[in-house]
Amino acid sequence: MMRVLRVAVLVAGSLAAVGFVFHNAVLGAIGGYLVREQAPGKADIAIVPGGDWSGKRILTAAELVRQGYAPVVLVSGPSGEYGLHECELAIAFAVKAGYPESYFRHMEHDGRSTRDEALLAAPILRQMHVHTALLVTSSFHTRRAGAVFREVTPDITYIVVGAPDQYFSVNGWWRDREARKITLLEWTKTVANWFKL
């Protein structure tokens, strides 16, 4: 019995030592898995999913339109913010930042998930004869958002462009409370997406 206990303590101690030495690499890999972004390319449209209250997604997409990568941004707008749709707030924010309102197209809806947004966007994209789309979202959301949009509309090529987040970074998310919450929530949604929940 003592021998088993000594082996268990030795194994636990070894795992703790390895975890201590390599914790930055392990935690970086946990955050890094969420990020699957690409360099922008020419597209028929840019799409901004809802859920970004800092405005980084819409400003990144607007800048891509300004640079000629896409002619317009389809801005997803879930309802619920003081009786407004998120796209109304996001577009006003981008216009205030100096981008023309003509860059943006509203997509107001009552969806509550990335999958809902992809399903609601599908007929709009097909009606517009979109073949290639820039999907502009927060870096931590790029892997899951890309997977969901590609699954819902496999006939469209998506280039997933990451917008910076003020809290999340792959190599340090565990040092910031907001980033830890973002990472936990995104991992929860990623696992739920694996099981189609």
Contacts in CASP RR format, 6 or more apart in sequence:
PFRMAT RR
TARGET T0000
AUTHOR 0000-0000-0000
METHOD contacts of the structure
MODEL  1
MMRVLRVAVLVAGSLAAVGFVFHNAVLGAIGGYLVREQAPGKADIAIVPG
GDWSGKRILTAAELVRQGYAPVVLVSGPSGEYGLHECELAIAFAVKAGYP
ESYFRHMEHDGRSTRDEALLAAPILRQMHVHTALLVTSSFHTRRAGAVFR
EVTPDITYIVVGAPDQYFSVNGWWRDREARKITLLEWTKTVANWFKL
19 26 0 8 1.000
24 171 0 8 1.000
27 172 0 8 1.000
27 173 0 8 1.000
27 174 0 8 1.000
28 170 0 8 1.000
28 171 0 8 1.000
28 172 0 8 1.000
28 173 0 8 1.000
28 174 0 8 1.000
30 183 0 8 1.000
30 187 0 8 1.000
31 140 0 8 1.000
31 170 0 8 1.000
31 173 0 8 1.000
31 183 0 8 1.000
32 170 0 8 1.000
33 143 0 8 1.000
34 139 0 8 1.000
34 140 0 8 1.000
34 141 0 8 1.000
34 142 0 8 1.000
34 143 0 8 1.000
34 144 0 8 1.000
34 183 0 8 1.000
34 186 0 8 1.000
34 187 0 8 1.000
34 190 0 8 1.000
35 139 0 8 1.000
35 140 0 8 1.000
35 142 0 8 1.000
35 143 0 8 1.000
35 162 0 8 1.000
35 170 0 8 1.000
36 142 0 8 1.000
36 143 0 8 1.000
36 146 0 8 1.000
36 160 0 8 1.000
37 139 0 8 1.000
37 142 0 8 1.000
37 160 0 8 1.000
37 161 0 8 1.000
37 162 0 8 1.000
38 159 0 8 1.000
38 160 0 8 1.000
38 161 0 8 1.000
39 159 0 8 1.000
39 161 0 8 1.000
40 64 0 8 1.000
40 67 0 8 1.000
40 69 0 8 1.000
40 134 0 8 1.000
40 159 0 8 1.000
40 161 0 8 1.000
41 69 0 8 1.000
41 134 0 8 1.000
41 159 0 8 1.000
42 68 0 8 1.000
42 69 0 8 1.000
42 70 0 8 1.000
42 132 0 8 1.000
43 69 0 8 1.000
43 70 0 8 1.000
43 132 0 8 1.000
43 133 0 8 1.000
43 134 0 8 1.000
43 159 0 8 1.000
44 70 0 8 1.000
44 71 0 8 1.000
44 128 0 8 1.000
44 129 0 8 1.000
44 130 0 8 1.000
44 131 0 8 1.000
44 132 0 8 1.000
44 133 0 8 1.000
45 70 0 8 1.000
45 71 0 8 1.000
45 72 0 8 1.000
45 73 0 8 1.000
45 74 0 8 1.000
45 125 0 8 1.000
45 128 0 8 1.000
45 130 0 8 1.000
45 133 0 8 1.000
45 134 0 8 1.000
46 61 0 8 1.000
46 64 0 8 1.000
46 65 0 8 1.000
46 69 0 8 1.000
46 70 0 8 1.000
46 72 0 8 1.000
46 73 0 8 1.000
46 74 0 8 1.000
46 133 0 8 1.000
46 134 0 8 1.000
46 135 0 8 1.000
46 136 0 8 1.000
47 61 0 8 1.000
47 73 0 8 1.000
47 74 0 8 1.000
47 76 0 8 1.000
47 121 0 8 1.000
47 125 0 8 1.000
47 133 0 8 1.000
47 134 0 8 1.000
47 135 0 8 1.000
47 136 0 8 1.000
47 149 0 8 1.000
48 57 0 8 1.000
48 58 0 8 1.000
48 61 0 8 1.000
48 73 0 8 1.000
48 74 0 8 1.000
48 75 0 8 1.000
48 76 0 8 1.000
48 90 0 8 1.000
48 136 0 8 1.000
48 137 0 8 1.000
49 57 0 8 1.000
49 76 0 8 1.000
49 114 0 8 1.000
49 117 0 8 1.000
49 135 0 8 1.000
49 137 0 8 1.000
49 141 0 8 1.000
49 145 0 8 1.000
50 57 0 8 1.000
50 76 0 8 1.000
50 77 0 8 1.000
50 78 0 8 1.000
50 86 0 8 1.000
50 87 0 8 1.000
50 90 0 8 1.000
50 117 0 8 1.000
51 57 0 8 1.000
51 78 0 8 1.000
51 86 0 8 1.000
52 58 0 8 1.000
52 90 0 8 1.000
52 137 0 8 1.000
52 138 0 8 1.000
52 163 0 8 1.000
54 165 0 8 1.000
54 166 0 8 1.000
55 90 0 8 1.000
55 93 0 8 1.000
55 94 0 8 1.000
56 138 0 8 1.000
56 163 0 8 1.000
56 164 0 8 1.000
56 165 0 8 1.000
56 166 0 8 1.000
57 90 0 8 1.000
57 136 0 8 1.000
57 137 0 8 1.000
57 138 0 8 1.000
57 163 0 8 1.000
58 73 0 8 1.000
58 75 0 8 1.000
58 90 0 8 1.000
58 91 0 8 1.000
58 93 0 8 1.000
58 94 0 8 1.000
58 104 0 8 1.000
58 136 0 8 1.000
59 93 0 8 1.000
59 94 0 8 1.000
59 97 0 8 1.000
59 99 0 8 1.000
59 163 0 8 1.000
60 136 0 8 1.000
60 161 0 8 1.000
60 162 0 8 1.000
60 163 0 8 1.000
60 164 0 8 1.000
61 70 0 8 1.000
61 73 0 8 1.000
61 75 0 8 1.000
61 134 0 8 1.000
61 136 0 8 1.000
61 161 0 8 1.000
61 163 0 8 1.000
62 73 0 8 1.000
62 94 0 8 1.000
62 97 0 8 1.000
62 99 0 8 1.000
62 103 0 8 1.000
62 104 0 8 1.000
64 70 0 8 1.000
64 134 0 8 1.000
64 136 0 8 1.000
64 161 0 8 1.000
65 71 0 8 1.000
65 72 0 8 1.000
65 73 0 8 1.000
65 99 0 8 1.000
65 103 0 8 1.000
66 99 0 8 1.000
66 103 0 8 1.000
69 134 0 8 1.000
70 133 0 8 1.000
70 134 0 8 1.000
72 102 0 8 1.000
72 103 0 8 1.000
72 104 0 8 1.000
72 105 0 8 1.000
73 103 0 8 1.000
73 104 0 8 1.000
73 105 0 8 1.000
73 136 0 8 1.000
74 105 0 8 1.000
74 107 0 8 1.000
74 121 0 8 1.000
74 124 0 8 1.000
74 125 0 8 1.000
75 87 0 8 1.000
75 90 0 8 1.000
75 91 0 8 1.000
75 104 0 8 1.000
75 105 0 8 1.000
75 106 0 8 1.000
75 107 0 8 1.000
76 86 0 8 1.000
76 87 0 8 1.000
76 107 0 8 1.000
76 109 0 8 1.000
76 117 0 8 1.000
76 120 0 8 1.000
76 121 0 8 1.000
77 85 0 8 1.000
77 86 0 8 1.000
77 87 0 8 1.000
77 88 0 8 1.000
77 90 0 8 1.000
77 106 0 8 1.000
77 107 0 8 1.000
77 108 0 8 1.000
77 109 0 8 1.000
78 85 0 8 1.000
78 86 0 8 1.000
78 109 0 8 1.000
78 110 0 8 1.000
78 111 0 8 1.000
78 112 0 8 1.000
78 117 0 8 1.000
79 85 0 8 1.000
79 86 0 8 1.000
79 108 0 8 1.000
79 109 0 8 1.000
79 110 0 8 1.000
79 111 0 8 1.000
80 86 0 8 1.000
81 89 0 8 1.000
85 106 0 8 1.000
85 108 0 8 1.000
85 109 0 8 1.000
87 104 0 8 1.000
87 106 0 8 1.000
87 107 0 8 1.000
87 108 0 8 1.000
88 106 0 8 1.000
88 108 0 8 1.000
91 101 0 8 1.000
91 104 0 8 1.000
91 106 0 8 1.000
94 103 0 8 1.000
94 104 0 8 1.000
95 101 0 8 1.000
107 117 0 8 1.000
107 120 0 8 1.000
107 121 0 8 1.000
107 124 0 8 1.000
109 116 0 8 1.000
109 117 0 8 1.000
109 120 0 8 1.000
111 117 0 8 1.000
111 120 0 8 1.000
114 141 0 8 1.000
114 144 0 8 1.000
114 145 0 8 1.000
114 148 0 8 1.000
114 149 0 8 1.000
114 189 0 8 1.000
115 148 0 8 1.000
115 152 0 8 1.000
115 193 0 8 1.000
118 148 0 8 1.000
118 149 0 8 1.000
118 151 0 8 1.000
118 152 0 8 1.000
118 153 0 8 1.000
119 152 0 8 1.000
121 149 0 8 1.000
121 153 0 8 1.000
122 152 0 8 1.000
122 153 0 8 1.000
125 133 0 8 1.000
125 153 0 8 1.000
125 156 0 8 1.000
126 153 0 8 1.000
126 155 0 8 1.000
130 156 0 8 1.000
131 156 0 8 1.000
131 157 0 8 1.000
132 156 0 8 1.000
132 157 0 8 1.000
132 158 0 8 1.000
132 159 0 8 1.000
133 149 0 8 1.000
133 156 0 8 1.000
133 157 0 8 1.000
133 158 0 8 1.000
133 159 0 8 1.000
134 158 0 8 1.000
134 159 0 8 1.000
134 161 0 8 1.000
135 145 0 8 1.000
135 146 0 8 1.000
135 149 0 8 1.000
135 158 0 8 1.000
135 159 0 8 1.000
135 160 0 8 1.000
135 161 0 8 1.000
136 161 0 8 1.000
136 162 0 8 1.000
136 163 0 8 1.000
137 145 0 8 1.000
137 160 0 8 1.000
137 161 0 8 1.000
137 162 0 8 1.000
137 163 0 8 1.000
138 162 0 8 1.000
138 163 0 8 1.000
138 165 0 8 1.000
138 168 0 8 1.000
139 162 0 8 1.000
139 163 0 8 1.000
139 164 0 8 1.000
139 165 0 8 1.000
139 168 0 8 1.000
139 170 0 8 1.000
140 165 0 8 1.000
140 168 0 8 1.000
140 182 0 8 1.000
140 183 0 8 1.000
140 186 0 8 1.000
141 186 0 8 1.000
142 160 0 8 1.000
142 161 0 8 1.000
142 162 0 8 1.000
143 190 0 8 1.000
144 186 0 8 1.000
144 189 0 8 1.000
144 190 0 8 1.000
144 193 0 8 1.000
145 160 0 8 1.000
146 158 0 8 1.000
146 160 0 8 1.000
147 193 0 8 1.000
148 193 0 8 1.000
149 156 0 8 1.000
149 158 0 8 1.000
150 156 0 8 1.000
150 158 0 8 1.000
165 179 0 8 1.000
165 182 0 8 1.000
167 173 0 8 1.000
167 176 0 8 1.000
167 178 0 8 1.000
167 179 0 8 1.000
167 182 0 8 1.000
168 176 0 8 1.000
168 179 0 8 1.000
168 182 0 8 1.000
168 183 0 8 1.000
169 179 0 8 1.000
172 179 0 8 1.000
173 179 0 8 1.000
173 180 0 8 1.000
173 182 0 8 1.000
173 183 0 8 1.000
174 180 0 8 1.000
174 183 0 8 1.000
END
